[in-house]
Amino acid sequence: MKQFTSDKEAADALHHAYQELTSEISKVIVGQEEVVRLVLTAVFCQGHCLLVGVPGLAKTLLIQTIASSLDMSFNRVQFTPDLMPTDIVGAETLDKDRNFKFVTGPVFANIVLADEINRTPPKTQAALLEAMQEHAVTVAGKRYRLPEPFFVLATQNPIEQEGTYPLPEAQLDRFMFNIKLDYPSYESELQIVKNTTGVRVNELRKVLHAEEILAFQQLVRRVPVVDNVVEYAVKLVHKTRPNTPMSSTQADQFLEWGAGPRASQHLIVGAKCNAILNGKYSPDIEDVQAVALPILRHRIVRNFKAEAEGLTEEQLIRELL
């Protein structure tokens, strides 16, 4: 890996690498530029992503494509009602000499795709909790470190609710972003059909290696932030907390619960990364706003009045912004 003489040079390198990544990913994924930006932002911020969208919007393909453009190990787990925790983290087995040996599960990879995460019971969902937070798993009292960098990119189908197990708030909070995928535009869908109904297969080039991503993650942490931007992010989160000294009128009227301190942390780290990806060396309030919606969306809980009036989380967050 190239050694940089300054953080400014490293920031320029990250900005250039981001442009290369989006160019490679666009060979397979048409449109969805905002989704790609947010997933890559999470990668450089050491965060996890939850992608929510109806079937057929290429959620799984998008994650596989991003993984293909990054030179890191990748495993996919298809979550089903009969999936057990040991199917994810691994288990101890007897070898031929009758000694216990730990066999690693699919969570031991740099990028783990948890496909349809709401299809499996809470016991199995909880197996990811320690892995996502601690980057380690504990089996039979022994702790095993996961490879670094480590990301969980999960998908969820919002319309098939029969036989699903909604993620608890504690696990939702561990996802940096909750990203919603919309239907493609007419022009994008035309291009998708042309690209996917022939025999041509696009080969993706590996743009970044694991050690480069680790270095860029540390760079993002070192980005300086002025006090007024930090204050704006923290005030924004405080506005979501109903019946508190800094709560907004909308929160008092329409929210049951607001976002916690983890939201404030993610807003600042996300804003730092967003600034670099856009060629800046320090974030401003616009960078905080650019990541606010996917960070706050799954951290606020509407009350009955909001549901009765048909107000969505997105509408309430946009009013707070």
C-alpha positions, 0 to 999 in steps of 0.5 A: 500500500502506498504511504501518504505524506499527509492526511490531505494526500490520503483524503485526495486518494480516498476521493479518487478511490471512491470515484473509481469504485462507483465507476466499477459498480455502475457497470453492473448496478444501474441507478441507485447512486445514493444507495451506493454512496451510503453503503460505501460511506458505511464501509469507510466509517466501520458501520453496518447497513440494513437495505430495505426494499421490495423483491427484485430491486437488486439488493443482494446483487448490489451488495455482491457487486460492491464486495466484488470491487473490494479485494476482501473475503465475502460470505452470504447467509440466507436467513430462514426460519430454521437457521441456528446461531451455530450456522452463522458463528460456527461450532465446536466439533470432534476431529478424528483424534476425538479432540474438540476443534472450532469450525468457523461459520460464515460470519468469519469474513470481511463482508457478510451479507445477511439476506432477508434478516427478518426471516429468522427467529430472534435467537439467531438474529442475536447471534449477530449482535456481538459480532456487529458490536465487538467484531468477535464471537464467543463459542464455548466460553472462548472468544474469537476475533473476526477478520478486519475490516468487518461489515454486516450488510443485511437485506429486508423485505418490507411487504412479505410480513407473514412468517417474519421476525421484526428486528428488535430496536437494540439490533436495529441501533447497531446498523449505521444506516437504514437504506430504503431502495425505491423502484428504478426510473423508466430510463434506468429500467430500460438500461437494466433490461438491456444489460441483463438480457444478453450474454455479456458479463461485466468483469469487475476490477478490484479497486481497494484492498483490506489494508487500504480500507483500514487506513481510510477508516482511520483517516475518516476518524482523524478528519477535523470537525468545527464545533458548530457542526458537532453542536448541530448534529447533537441538537438534531438528535436531541430534537427527536426526543419527546418531552425533553428540554430540547425536543421539537414540537413535532417530536412532542406530538408525533414521537414515542421515542427519539434517537440515542447517543449512537445517532449523534456519533454516526452523524459526525462520522458519516458527515466526515466521510461524506465530506471527503467523498465529495472532495472536502477536507472537513464536514459542514452542516450539509454533510450532516444533513446528507446522512441524517435520514438513513441514520435517524430513520430506524432510531425514532418510534412514531406514536399512535397519532403519527400513524393515524395521520399517516406521517412517516419517519422520513416526513418527520425527520425532514421537518426536523432538518 
